Amino acid sequence: MTAALLDLPVHVRRRLARALATGFVGPPFTPAALRSVVALSAASPDVVSVLRNWERLGVPPPAMAAWLDSLGEVESRRDAPQFVWSGPRASGVRSRSTRDALEGALASAGRSVWLSTYAYFDGKRAFEVLANRMDGVPALEVVLLLNIERKRGDTTREGDLVRRFARRFWTKDWPGARRPRVYYDPRSLDPSGAEGVLHAKALVVDEEQVLVTSANLTERALGRNIEVGVLLRDRVFAQTAILHFRGLIERKLIAPLPSAS
């Protein structure tokens, strides 16, 4: 039912909050009172029902006003989504480069980073910005989700493939002094054929910034390929993505990469 208040135009919601806070609108709430003091659109039956329900629950009008004002504070901290693009640009279309969006978000990380990619080349370069940020911010927690590929016709045992990937990643690909937590999807290593692979390309920073993109962590994808994505600042969206990744870990659907041996 509160959706009726969320759907109000911002200026109408602010006017309603001021009226509730100053006493110009109060119990008993009627469509006529809202129509005369606030606006015709605020006199809808759903809005009146919400206010009456709050009244029955014992919520005073100043508290109603404070709740409405808090919605504005949340919205003011939510940036408009940014269109993110790699490759040739269309004239007159505003977009942010994939590399700039990725590296800019990583450079601002202070608490946590979740980064998922299907492929990367030249690991030391691909992970350089993240590793430097991790070394420079001791409190920063980093989780990587990577795909381990079984090439067609390769009959190597799954455990040996994982250990080989881990040895290369920790000794050659990861450039930092501190280590992230790394996970992979075991389904990609099924010797009878991959049931599925970790194909997601996404970044979540500090549980508030999210980059979803078609680009892998490769020079081509970040600069020359035609790739599209979106960068947004939305805590609910970001936390939902992290909860989903954590759920995969807790259900052991993705596995931790072992240390190099």
N, C-alpha and C positions, 0 to 999 in steps of 0.2 A: 504493500500500500504506500510506503514511503516513496516509491518510484514516482508518484505524482508530484512530490516536491523536487525530486532530482530532475524531473523533466521540465520544470519551470525555466523560463529564460532567466539568465543571471540577474538582470536588472530588476525583474519582478521578485525574484527570491530575496534580493537585498532589501527591496522596499517592504516585503512582508516581514523580514527580520527586524527592521527598524520599527515597524508598527507594533510588533509583539513586544519589543524591548521597551518602548515608550508608553505602552498601554493604549494606543489608539485602536488596537484590535485585541480582543480578549473574549473570554467565555461570556455568554454562550456564542459559539462560532456559528455564523450564518452566512449563506451566500451573499445576502444583501450587504452585510457589514464588510466583507472582503471586497465586494464590487465597488463600494463607495470609497474605501480607504486605500486599497492596494491597486487592483486592476481587474478588469473583467475576466481575464484568463485565469486569475487566481481563485475565481469563485466556482471552479468546477466541483462537482460532487465529490471527487476523489480527494481533492485538497481539503475540503471541509471535513471529510471523514477522517483524514489523518489527524487534523487538529483536535477533533472531538475525541478521538481515541486516546491521544496524548493527555487530554484533559481528564478522561476517565482514569488513566493511570497515575494521575496526580502530578504530571509534569507542569510546572508553572510557565507562563508565557516567556519570561526572560530566559529560561533554560531552552525553550523551543528556539528562541532567537539565537542563542549561542550555538546551537546545533547547526542551524542554517548558515551562520557565519563561518563555521568550521568547514563546511563544504566549499566555500569560496577559497579558503586557505589551501585546501587540498588541491583544488583545480589550478590555483596560481602556481603550484610547484610542479605541475604536469606540463611538460613541453609538448609542443605539436610534433607529431612524427616527422622524421626527416627522410626524404627519398635518397637512397644510397645506390651508387652506380659505379661500375667499372667499364672501361672500354670507350669507344667513340661516343661523343656527346651530341645530342640533338640541340640545335640552336634554340634559345629561348626557353629551355626547360631547366629549372633550377634543381640541382642535385648536389650531394656531397660525395666525394670519392670514397670508395670502399676502404682504401688504405688509411685515409684521414679519419674516417669514422672509427675504424678498428683501433688504430694507434692512439687516437685521442681519448677513447674510452679507457684503454689500458693505462694510459699515462695518468689518469685521474683516480685510479683504483686506490682505495685506502683500507678496505676491510676484506673484500672477497672477490674472487674472479672464478667464474665457471666458463670454460671454453671448450667447445666441441667442434671437431673438424673431421672430415672424411679423409683428406689427403694433405700432406705438406711436403715440400722439397727444401733442401738446404736448411735443416732444422736450426742451426745456430742463428741464421738470419731470420727465419720465420718466427722464432720465439725470443728474439733479442729484446724487444721492447718489454715484453712480459717478464722475462728473467731479470732485467735491470730494475724494473719496478719492484719485483719481489725481493731482490737483494737490498733495495733502498728503503723498503717499508717492512720492518720485521713483523708487524702484526698482520700483514696481508696473507690470507689463506687462498691457495690456488688449487683448483681441480681441473684437470684436463681429461677429456674423453676423446680417445683416438681409435681409429680403425686399424686392425691388423689384417693384412691381406694374405690369403692363400692363393698363390698363382695357379692357374690352370695346369693340371697334371702333376702338381707338387704333392708327393705322398709323405712328406715329413710329418712326424708325430706332432700333435697340437702343442704339447708341452715344449717341444724343442723349438717350434716356431715362435712361441711366446717368449721364451728365454732369449732367442736370437734377436727378436725385436727389442726386448728390454735392454739387452747389452748394447745394441747400436744406439738406442735412444739416450740412455744415461751416459754413455762414453763419448758419443759423437754429435748427437742432435741437441741435447739440452745444454745451453751455454751458461747457466747460472750456478751460483754457489749453493743456494737453497733449492730444495727439490719440491715440486708440486706433488699432489696425489694424482695418480694417473689410472684411468680405467679403460677397458676395452670390451667389445661385444664378442663373447666366445662363439656365437653362431656363425661368424664369418670364417671360422677355422674348421668347420665340419668337413671331414675328408670326403664325404659323399656329395658335397656341394653346399655352398653357403645357403643357409635357411634365411638369412638376413644379414645386413651389415649396418654399422654405425655410420649413417650418411648425413646426420644433422650438422649444419654449419650455423652455430649460434654462440653468442657471447653475452654473459650476464655479469655486470659489474656492480658491486656494493648493494646488491638486491634492489637496484632501482633503474639502472640503464640496461637496455636490451638491444642487441644487434642481431637480427635474423637476416641471413644472406644466402645466396646461392654460391658464393665464392669460397673456395678452399684457401688454405694458407700457402699459396704459391705466388710467385712473382707474376705469372700470367693472369691468375684470377684477380689479384689485387690491382692490376694495372691495365692489362691489354684485352683480356677476354671480355665479352659482354656478360656482365653479372648484375643482378638487381637485388636490393635488400631494403630494409627499413630499420632506422634507429629511433628508439623512443625511450622516454623517461617515464616509467609507470611502475610503481612499487608493487601493485597487485599483480600485474602481468609478470614482472621479474620474479617475484616470490613463487608464483605458480609454476614457472619454468624450473626453478630450483627444486621445488617440491617433487616435480615429476622426475628429475634426474636422481634425487635422493631416493625416491621410491624404487627406481631401477636398481640402485645400489643395495638397498635394504632387502629387496627380494632376490638378490644375487643374480639378476639378469644381466648385469655387467660386472666384470671382475677386475680386481686391482692388478695393475702391472707389477710384477716382482722387481726387486732390486737387481742390479746387474751382478752377475756371478762370474 
